[in-house]
Amino acid sequence: MSTRSEECSNIISVLACVLQQLCLRNDRIQTTNRNISKFHALRPPQISIKDYLARIARYAQCSKECFVLALVYIDRIIQTNHSFIVNSLNIHRLIITSVMLAAKFFDDQYFNNDYYGKVGGVPCHEMNSLEVEFLFMNNFTLFVTSETYDQYFTELCSHVQSSACGCTCKGDAAAAAAAPGLAAGYDPAAAVGVPIQAGQAMTDGVAQATGYQS
């Protein structure tokens, strides 16, 4: 039976592949002032999407369901904000903000914004601002039905069947699909979380530089 960390690693690998391919397509589109948002960095961060997701999973200790919910939230932004283009300049901030909000919505316990900022390499005041911006762009809708969750999880697992990315996500997708409870474990009715005190949250590793700078 897969462990929690193995299940997280599998879903992260597939999610990273999906987001990376999205960014590669959209990076060809010229960015204009109309497209720029609070999520845009001056240059793409040096840390890869996969390593960034793995860092979040390691230090934020959120449930594996949060990464599927993060994809749902990002896709909602794309669908409702037609001028907004997800690319290499904004994907990292979108990821840390979406995972943070997913943890606040779904997990039993979650950390404060300052801690998530340290995990993602974003100052606390900016993390606060990104959270508000993300909520507005999502129309303050964080609830995800079981049917929608299952749809996105299934699409994640089936995405790589037609993908020619050449990475390891195909095997990871198969492992994620076979993991008991990863899809069935999502219960929106159980989404009641409480914050974890900052003192409980801090670890030495999290305070180190992430390599993600604006």
Secondary structure as GFF3:
##gff-version 3
##sequence-region A 1 214
A	DSSP	alpha_helix	4	26	.	.	.	ID=ss1
A	DSSP	alpha_helix	49	60	.	.	.	ID=ss2
A	DSSP	alpha_helix	65	80	.	.	.	ID=ss3
A	DSSP	alpha_helix	91	106	.	.	.	ID=ss4
A	DSSP	beta_strand	109	110	.	.	.	ID=ss5
A	DSSP	alpha_helix	113	120	.	.	.	ID=ss6
A	DSSP	alpha_helix	124	137	.	.	.	ID=ss7
A	DSSP	alpha_helix	146	159	.	.	.	ID=ss8
A	DSSP	three_ten_helix	160	162	.	.	.	ID=ss9
A	DSSP	alpha_helix	169	178	.	.	.	ID=ss10
A	DSSP	three_ten_helix	188	190	.	.	.	ID=ss11
A	DSSP	beta_strand	194	195	.	.	.	ID=ss12
A	DSSP	alpha_helix	198	201	.	.	.	ID=ss13
A	DSSP	three_ten_helix	205	207	.	.	.	ID=ss14
###
